[in-house]
Amino acid sequence: MAGFWGGVFSLVASTAIAVLLGTFASRFLADIPLKLIAGIGFIAIGGYSIFEHFKG
């Protein structure tokens, strides 16, 4: 039974932390164009993957 309550507590705690971090991030990242940053990140990861594929 202790394992069940430990799992419940960890799920509730991780959800609360995610909500708090999301609220904090939304206040400070509202002015940053996140779609642009995400697009640049995806292109960079794709370029790196192609480079590693042909490298060897």
WOTA-V277195 format. One record per pair of residues at least 12 apart in sequence whose C-alpha atoms are under 10 Angstrom apart, sorted by the first residue. I is the first residue (numbers start at 0). J is the second residue. Records with the same first field share a line. If there is no record, write none. Layout:
# WOTA-V277195
I=J, J
This chain:
# WOTA-V277195
none
